[in-house]
Amino acid sequence: MNNWHNEFMAEYHRRGILEEAEQIRLERIALKSRVYRPGFYARSMYNFANWMILTGKQLRKRYEVPAVDCSKTRTESFAH
């Protein structure tokens, strides 16, 4: 039996897995420390979305039908 070869290969694979786990850990640390700096497209879309929301609110205020008080029905007003 060649047990030495099996143990050697198991240790070799274990080291590879540990190195890969360390690499993943370092990548996660690097991603957490990175400052988010949006590019031109992201900034443009953000500003465009804010403009659309602002314009929509102004249009809604200008053209929205005022709410009707539904607590009084028409039959009540005629009954007096």
KAWO-V837094 format. One record per residue. N is the residue number from 1. RES is the residue in one letter. OMEGA is omega as a letter, one per 20 degrees, with the letter a starting at -180 (NA if undefined). NEAR is the number of other ideal C-beta (glycine too) atoms within 10 Angstrom. D_FIRST is the distance of its C-alpha to the first C-alpha in Angstrom with 1 decimal. Layout:
[[N:RES:OMEGA:NEAR:D_FIRST] [N:RES:OMEGA:NEAR:D_FIRST]]
This chain:
[[1:M:a:5:0.0] [2:N:a:7:3.7] [3:N:a:7:5.9] [4:W:a:8:8.7] [5:H:r:9:9.4] [6:N:r:10:9.8] [7:E:r:10:12.0] [8:F:a:11:13.8] [9:M:r:10:14.7] [10:A:r:10:15.8] [11:E:r:10:18.0] [12:Y:r:10:19.3] [13:H:r:10:20.4] [14:R:r:10:21.9] [15:R:r:10:23.9] [16:G:r:10:25.2] [17:I:r:10:26.3] [18:L:r:10:28.1] [19:E:r:10:29.8] [20:E:r:10:30.9] [21:A:r:10:32.3] [22:E:r:10:34.1] [23:Q:r:10:35.6] [24:I:r:10:36.9] [25:R:r:10:38.4] [26:L:r:10:40.2] [27:E:r:10:41.5] [28:R:r:10:42.9] [29:I:a:10:44.6] [30:A:a:9:46.1] [31:L:r:8:47.4] [32:K:a:7:49.0] [33:S:a:7:50.8] [34:R:r:8:52.1] [35:V:r:4:55.8] [36:Y:r:5:56.8] [37:R:a:7:59.3] [38:P:r:10:60.4] [39:G:a:7:61.3] [40:F:a:7:64.7] [41:Y:a:8:63.8] [42:A:r:11:62.7] [43:R:a:11:65.8] [44:S:a:11:68.1] [45:M:r:11:66.7] [46:Y:r:11:67.0] [47:N:r:10:70.6] [48:F:r:10:71.4] [49:A:r:10:70.1] [50:N:r:10:72.2] [51:W:r:10:75.2] [52:M:r:10:74.7] [53:I:a:10:74.5] [54:L:r:10:77.6] [55:T:r:10:79.6] [56:G:r:10:78.6] [57:K:r:10:79.8] [58:Q:r:10:83.1] [59:L:r:10:83.6] [60:R:r:9:82.9] [61:K:a:8:85.5] [62:R:a:7:88.0] [63:Y:a:7:87.7] [64:E:r:8:86.4] [65:V:a:5:88.8] [66:P:a:5:89.8] [67:A:a:6:88.6] [68:V:r:7:91.0] [69:D:a:6:91.8] [70:C:a:6:90.9] [71:S:r:6:92.1] [72:K:r:9:95.6] [73:T:r:9:96.1] [74:R:a:7:99.1] [75:T:r:7:100.7] [76:E:a:9:100.9] [77:S:r:8:102.9] [78:F:a:7:105.4] [79:A:a:7:105.9] [80:H:NA:4:107.7]]
